[in-house]
Amino acid sequence: MSSPAIIIENLTKSYGNLKAVDNLSLEVEEGIVFGFLGPNGAGKTTTILSMLGLIIPDNGKVMLLGHDISREPVKIKERIGYLPENATVYGELTAWKNLEFFANFYRMSKSEKEKKIEELLKLVGLWDVRYRKAKTFSKGMKQRLLIAQTFINDPELLILDEPTSGLDPEGARLVKDLIRDARSEGKTVFFSSHILSEVEELSNKVGIIVSGKLKAVGSIRDIKKEFMELEGYEIKLETKEPLPKIDHPEIIRMEFVGSNRAVIFAKRDIREDISRYLSNHDITILSLEIEEPSLEDVFLRTIYGRDRE
């Protein structure tokens, strides 16, 4: 069994009296897409910078691809691709020269570099402007160039901080396709995003960080299940005949929508009990289903709900 691509143990980082990351521990398996969520100031970027050895944490340990980042930073960085949230391009260099500059940091022959640069510029839609200076590019074009730069060394692990920031819908779709392709090739992707639908669409697992603490981690399905177990189940019911009020100890409340439809809020999944009850009353069920919470519901409740209680 392979070791996790990322292991973070008891990571802590403070700035004066502000504890940006508070005793955070996390493991990310190889070959998955991990979405890292949190409000502004939650500690996402500090966590990422600590993972990469770009800032020194007060406490804790980070292992990337089986290596301790504090002891073998160069060896690790040869195998990862990193896209910072507010990265910049070299404006006086052309698109080609920007990529060539970063390719020179890796052990690649001239022909390998040229082939890779051509491939990436075509992939991100900048081939036709490869000899234009990057300072003439729009924000979206610069972001595309930065994304190409992230892939220049064919990394095993991608760490992306807000990768679709500044991109139009076409550019955002390109990034999502690249993330999917990376996953299909067995690469590991760790990315942060404020676009919850994007995280839900792409991620095998997610983590939610609030005020430096990891509040939830797991598959989206597991996190939603945990959320429902804590907050209750919303069950939608429609019947052929008029619907009576259902008497059940697990029902928190029952909201009628017309004579034969209702939304039932229950402490647990009681669909079997409801089905049995209505059958005993000779009432035909047309539909009976749980309304799953969205990732946004879980995210907002994690940040603004239980933490305030």
VEXFIDREN-492789 format. One record per residue (C-alpha): residue number from 1; residue in one letter; x, y negated, z. Coordinates in steps of 0.001 Angstrom, whole numbers, plus 500000, padded with zeros to 6 digits. Example, Ala and Ser with C-alpha at 12.3 -4.5 7.8 and 13.67 -1.06 7.14 Angstrom:
2
<site 1,A,<512300,504500,507800>>
<site 2,S,<513670,501060,507140>>
END
This chain:
309
<site 1,M,<500000,500000,500000>>
<site 2,S,<501437,496632,498981>>
<site 3,S,<502025,493895,501539>>
<site 4,P,<499903,490723,501446>>
<site 5,A,<501064,487980,499078>>
<site 6,I,<500644,485403,501862>>
<site 7,I,<501034,485890,505609>>
<site 8,I,<500631,482881,507899>>
<site 9,E,<501140,483419,511621>>
<site 10,N,<500237,480842,514298>>
<site 11,L,<500981,477874,512048>>
<site 12,T,<500863,474580,513940>>
<site 13,K,<501737,471060,512794>>
<site 14,S,<501106,467778,514589>>
<site 15,Y,<501599,464156,513622>>
<site 16,G,<501793,462285,516900>>
<site 17,N,<498593,463038,518792>>
<site 18,L,<496895,464457,515695>>
<site 19,K,<497069,468236,515374>>
<site 20,A,<496739,468640,511598>>
<site 21,V,<496997,472448,511689>>
<site 22,D,<496147,474257,514910>>
<site 23,N,<497507,477798,515425>>
<site 24,L,<496319,479004,512017>>
<site 25,S,<496779,482649,511053>>
<site 26,L,<495788,484064,507682>>
<site 27,E,<496560,486918,505284>>
<site 28,V,<495858,486867,501539>>
<site 29,E,<496100,490144,499627>>
<site 30,E,<497980,490426,496364>>
<site 31,G,<496006,490039,493136>>
<site 32,I,<493058,488035,494458>>
<site 33,V,<491816,484458,494156>>
<site 34,F,<491558,482798,497559>>
<site 35,G,<489565,479569,497867>>
<site 36,F,<490637,477220,500651>>
<site 37,L,<487869,474860,501783>>
<site 38,G,<487599,471998,504207>>
<site 39,P,<486563,468351,504442>>
<site 40,N,<489045,465523,503937>>
<site 41,G,<491581,465512,506751>>
<site 42,A,<490849,469122,507725>>
<site 43,G,<494470,470252,507259>>
<site 44,K,<494363,471878,503817>>
<site 45,T,<497285,469983,502286>>
<site 46,T,<499366,470215,505476>>
<site 47,T,<498840,473982,505437>>
<site 48,I,<499899,474202,501791>>
<site 49,L,<502983,472015,502299>>
<site 50,S,<503990,474133,505296>>
<site 51,M,<503488,477307,503249>>
<site 52,L,<505904,475966,500644>>
<site 53,G,<508503,474770,503143>>
<site 54,L,<508008,471165,502042>>
<site 55,I,<507276,470159,505620>>
<site 56,I,<508558,471884,508739>>
<site 57,P,<505812,473119,511065>>
<site 58,D,<506084,472736,514823>>
<site 59,N,<505431,476429,515249>>
<site 60,G,<504572,479494,513241>>
<site 61,K,<505818,481622,510399>>
<site 62,V,<504993,481851,506672>>
<site 63,M,<505772,484834,504454>>
<site 64,L,<505254,484539,500695>>
<site 65,L,<505662,487638,498516>>
<site 66,G,<507426,489398,501375>>
<site 67,H,<509949,486618,502078>>
<site 68,D,<510195,484144,504945>>
<site 69,I,<509861,480659,503411>>
<site 70,S,<512131,479161,506093>>
<site 71,R,<514962,481573,505272>>
<site 72,E,<514694,482201,501530>>
<site 73,P,<513035,479128,499976>>
<site 74,V,<514881,479303,496644>>
<site 75,K,<514187,482992,496092>>
<site 76,I,<510484,482422,496758>>
<site 77,K,<510116,479296,494623>>
<site 78,E,<511432,481152,491584>>
<site 79,R,<508346,483370,491801>>
<site 80,I,<505601,480845,492553>>
<site 81,G,<503853,478019,490732>>
<site 82,Y,<502693,474961,492680>>
<site 83,L,<500351,472181,491631>>
<site 84,P,<500143,469344,494191>>
<site 85,E,<496931,467350,494559>>
<site 86,N,<498502,464028,493565>>
<site 87,A,<501264,465234,491268>>
<site 88,T,<502705,462931,488614>>
<site 89,V,<504372,463487,485276>>
<site 90,Y,<507531,461804,484011>>
<site 91,G,<505992,459023,481948>>
<site 92,E,<509068,458222,479866>>
<site 93,L,<509443,461843,478786>>
<site 94,T,<507353,463509,476105>>
<site 95,A,<505044,466396,476917>>
<site 96,W,<507658,468784,475528>>
<site 97,K,<510496,467222,477529>>
<site 98,N,<508441,467300,480740>>
<site 99,L,<508064,471057,480450>>
<site 100,E,<511635,471532,479302>>
<site 101,F,<512865,469653,482372>>
<site 102,F,<511094,472090,484719>>
<site 103,A,<511971,475146,482635>>
<site 104,N,<515649,474306,483228>>
<site 105,F,<515207,475163,486922>>
<site 106,Y,<514582,478803,486051>>
<site 107,R,<516692,481562,484535>>
<site 108,M,<515392,481381,480988>>
<site 109,S,<517272,481463,477713>>
<site 110,K,<516789,478616,475245>>
<site 111,S,<514568,480761,473023>>
<site 112,E,<512492,481904,476040>>
<site 113,K,<512015,478299,477130>>
<site 114,E,<510972,477133,473680>>
<site 115,K,<508549,480011,473256>>
<site 116,K,<506998,479433,476687>>
<site 117,I,<506693,475668,476212>>
<site 118,E,<504998,476118,472845>>
<site 119,E,<502622,478709,474269>>
<site 120,L,<501630,476507,477211>>
<site 121,L,<501208,473281,475249>>
<site 122,K,<498909,475091,472840>>
<site 123,L,<497052,476691,475715>>
<site 124,V,<496285,473354,477424>>
<site 125,G,<495494,471555,474171>>
<site 126,L,<498539,469265,474046>>
<site 127,W,<500460,470792,471157>>
<site 128,D,<499546,468040,468703>>
<site 129,V,<500822,465354,471116>>
<site 130,R,<503938,467222,472270>>
<site 131,Y,<506267,464412,471153>>
<site 132,R,<504243,461589,472701>>
<site 133,K,<505462,460044,475950>>
<site 134,A,<503385,461177,478894>>
<site 135,K,<502785,457596,480056>>
<site 136,T,<500429,457174,477082>>
<site 137,F,<498266,460123,478226>>
<site 138,S,<494891,459852,479915>>
<site 139,K,<494506,461139,483474>>
<site 140,G,<492983,464359,482174>>
<site 141,M,<495815,464908,479680>>
<site 142,K,<498377,464381,482437>>
<site 143,Q,<496577,466941,484594>>
<site 144,R,<496669,469430,481705>>
<site 145,L,<500405,468869,481390>>
<site 146,L,<500865,469445,485112>>
<site 147,I,<498890,472663,484871>>
<site 148,A,<501139,473842,482040>>
<site 149,Q,<504144,472962,484199>>
<site 150,T,<502763,475163,487010>>
<site 151,F,<502832,478189,484698>>
<site 152,I,<506277,477556,483156>>
<site 153,N,<508032,480321,485144>>
<site 154,D,<505230,482911,484742>>
<site 155,P,<504661,482902,488527>>
<site 156,E,<503403,485853,490587>>
<site 157,L,<501751,483502,493088>>
<site 158,L,<499950,480278,492193>>
<site 159,I,<499269,477627,494830>>
<site 160,L,<496946,474970,493447>>
<site 161,D,<495779,471905,495389>>
<site 162,E,<492616,470512,493732>>
<site 163,P,<493567,471834,490253>>
<site 164,T,<490526,470427,488398>>
<site 165,S,<490883,466907,489805>>
<site 166,G,<490607,464316,487024>>
<site 167,L,<489589,466822,484367>>
<site 168,D,<486588,466606,482061>>
<site 169,P,<484263,469654,481839>>
<site 170,E,<486334,471175,479028>>
<site 171,G,<489550,470768,481011>>
<site 172,A,<487939,472183,484147>>
<site 173,R,<486761,475205,482175>>
<site 174,L,<490311,475691,480882>>
<site 175,V,<491690,475740,484432>>
<site 176,K,<489035,478205,485557>>
<site 177,D,<489865,480441,482606>>
<site 178,L,<493565,480303,483521>>
<site 179,I,<492750,481286,487105>>
<site 180,R,<490644,484213,485880>>
<site 181,D,<493417,485281,483500>>
<site 182,A,<495985,485101,486296>>
<site 183,R,<493809,487331,488477>>
<site 184,S,<493315,489834,485645>>
<site 185,E,<497116,490008,485276>>
<site 186,G,<497482,490906,488956>>
<site 187,K,<498692,487489,490063>>
<site 188,T,<497585,485916,493336>>
<site 189,V,<495929,482489,493316>>
<site 190,F,<495521,480301,496410>>
<site 191,F,<493625,477121,495605>>
<site 192,S,<491822,474318,497380>>
<site 193,S,<488858,472507,495896>>
<site 194,H,<486024,470188,496897>>
<site 195,I,<483829,471714,494195>>
<site 196,L,<482033,474462,496082>>
<site 197,S,<480374,475981,493019>>
<site 198,E,<483854,476360,491510>>
<site 199,V,<485145,478161,494590>>
<site 200,E,<482097,480436,494683>>
<site 201,E,<482490,481231,490990>>
<site 202,L,<486194,482109,491106>>
<site 203,S,<487117,483389,494555>>
<site 204,N,<487330,486924,495904>>
<site 205,K,<487740,485466,499372>>
<site 206,V,<487503,482053,500996>>
<site 207,G,<488695,480334,504138>>
<site 208,I,<487077,477283,505731>>
<site 209,I,<489326,475009,507775>>
<site 210,V,<487930,472294,510066>>
<site 211,S,<490075,469979,512200>>
<site 212,G,<493102,472189,511650>>
<site 213,K,<491379,475410,512738>>
<site 214,L,<490328,478268,510494>>
<site 215,K,<486584,478560,511180>>
<site 216,A,<485622,481291,508704>>
<site 217,V,<487470,483680,506418>>
<site 218,G,<486405,486617,504266>>
<site 219,S,<484533,487453,501107>>
<site 220,I,<481730,485055,500214>>
<site 221,R,<479249,487888,500708>>
<site 222,D,<480578,488631,504209>>
<site 223,I,<480625,484962,505190>>
<site 224,K,<477035,484516,504002>>
<site 225,K,<475986,487635,505915>>
<site 226,E,<477654,486352,509081>>
<site 227,F,<475959,482991,508549>>
<site 228,M,<472520,484633,508249>>
<site 229,E,<473125,486744,511350>>
<site 230,L,<473881,483556,513287>>
<site 231,E,<471353,481200,511722>>
<site 232,G,<468527,483581,510789>>
<site 233,Y,<467089,485060,507604>>
<site 234,E,<464847,483271,505127>>
<site 235,I,<462460,485766,503524>>
<site 236,K,<460189,484868,500615>>
<site 237,L,<456929,486795,500347>>
<site 238,E,<454179,486887,497743>>
<site 239,T,<451125,489145,497845>>
<site 240,K,<448205,489947,495556>>
<site 241,E,<445555,489414,498236>>
<site 242,P,<445321,486492,500699>>
<site 243,L,<448143,486700,503201>>
<site 244,P,<447445,486893,506958>>
<site 245,K,<449754,485534,509625>>
<site 246,I,<452192,488301,510500>>
<site 247,D,<452708,489039,514165>>
<site 248,H,<456300,490154,514741>>
<site 249,P,<458676,489400,517662>>
<site 250,E,<461603,488684,515301>>
<site 251,I,<459761,485996,513319>>
<site 252,I,<460849,482469,514219>>
<site 253,R,<458204,480819,512062>>
<site 254,M,<456097,481476,508990>>
<site 255,E,<455367,478736,506459>>
<site 256,F,<452473,479343,504058>>
<site 257,V,<452611,478186,500441>>
<site 258,G,<449065,478617,499216>>
<site 259,S,<446933,481593,500244>>
<site 260,N,<449206,484416,499115>>
<site 261,R,<452755,483128,499468>>
<site 262,A,<454903,482350,502487>>
<site 263,V,<458443,481736,503637>>
<site 264,I,<459301,483655,506781>>
<site 265,F,<462215,482663,509019>>
<site 266,A,<463345,485638,511061>>
<site 267,K,<466153,486566,513448>>
<site 268,R,<467113,489526,511268>>
<site 269,D,<466204,491245,508002>>
<site 270,I,<462690,492536,508752>>
<site 271,R,<461545,493259,505197>>
<site 272,E,<460808,496914,505984>>
<site 273,D,<458694,495858,508958>>
<site 274,I,<456825,493320,506849>>
<site 275,S,<456195,495893,504121>>
<site 276,R,<454858,498376,506667>>
<site 277,Y,<452647,495771,508338>>
<site 278,L,<451086,494626,505058>>
<site 279,S,<450621,498185,503819>>
<site 280,N,<448711,498996,507001>>
<site 281,H,<446454,496025,506225>>
<site 282,D,<445900,497152,502591>>
<site 283,I,<447719,494149,501153>>
<site 284,T,<449736,494550,497950>>
<site 285,I,<453233,493019,497898>>
<site 286,L,<454222,491335,494648>>
<site 287,S,<457656,490176,495825>>
<site 288,L,<459620,490341,499057>>
<site 289,E,<463189,489051,499004>>
<site 290,I,<465818,487331,501090>>
<site 291,E,<466848,483846,500023>>
<site 292,E,<470630,483852,500389>>
<site 293,P,<472278,480645,501580>>
<site 294,S,<474578,478899,499121>>
<site 295,L,<478247,478444,499894>>
<site 296,E,<477396,474765,500340>>
<site 297,D,<474887,475662,503081>>
<site 298,V,<477532,477704,504879>>
<site 299,F,<480212,475058,504369>>
<site 300,L,<478133,472151,505661>>
<site 301,R,<476778,474133,508598>>
<site 302,T,<480291,475285,509530>>
<site 303,I,<481532,471691,509538>>
<site 304,Y,<478563,469760,510872>>
<site 305,G,<476422,472375,512577>>
<site 306,R,<477713,474804,515159>>
<site 307,D,<480749,472642,515919>>
<site 308,R,<478446,469943,517259>>
<site 309,E,<476373,472223,519419>>
END
